[in-house]
Amino acid sequence: MIYVTGDCHQNFRKFNTKIFPEQKEMTKEDYVIICGDFGGVWNKEVENKEEKHLLDWLEEKPFTTLFVDGNHENFDRLYSYPVELWYGGKVHKIRPSVIHLMRGQIYEIDGKSFFTFGGASSHDIESGILDPEDPDFKEKKKWLDREWRSYRVNHITWWAQELPSEEEMQEGRTNLAAHDNQIDFIVTHCCATSTQMLIDAQKLKPDIETDYLEEIKQTIQFKKWFFGHYHDNRNVSKKEILIYEQFVRIG
């Protein structure tokens, strides 16, 4: 069995048996794929007590947890895990059965092909990114907190790696070409530019990643595309599914 669900932000409550009873019939050869903003690797430098407890709890689940990265991940730590090969693509193993599916990779799982590409632009940074090395950091932060302004802090709550590198995008193109530009499922955090416009053309703006995913959308044959990021559950088109709290079974 393979299920897909949306953003967690380190809140894994929906994986308890009351909300997700289907897991009672699952084994480690069954999978739950999270469409970004996993949040389980978040503490600044090392795994803290709470994070360890949550990751160990997921590891003890009967299924295997897979996730693409979102924009709310600690990329300094996430990218520090050794890169391994798993089912045809590169991964970071956070636990033996809690696995980060890296950008631009293709995996063969239960006879189905999956193309994954994490990352997205943060939408909660209207007042910018603060740098702890800035001599005025404390003063700026104090003022923004007092005014209830949204902002993030570099290498603490925001990382430039939330958007892809040219190398990651090219690796995705190369891997897709090797599969004749045909794939069963695409799993991302954000979506293609034209799809994003259907969600909210006024507030959501294109960026390097949505434009890249638009290129993928226009050139790749696929059956279904699952993505998170926008905190809603809806079929944006016949083939593109925005997912948040729900679990969708695809195999």
Secondary structure, 3 states (H helix, E strand, C coil): CEEEECCCCCCCHHHCCCCCHHHHHCCCCCEEEEECCCCCCCCCCCCCHHHHHHHHHHHCCCCEEEEECCCCCCHHHHCCCCEEEECCEEEEEEECCEEEECCCEEEEECCEEEEEECCCCCCCCCCCEECCCCCCHHHHHHHHHHCCCCCEEECCCECHHHCCCHHHHHHHHHHHHHCCCECCEEEECCCCHHHHHHHHCCCCCCCHHHHHHHHHHHHCECCEEEECCCCCCEECCCCEEECCCCCEECC
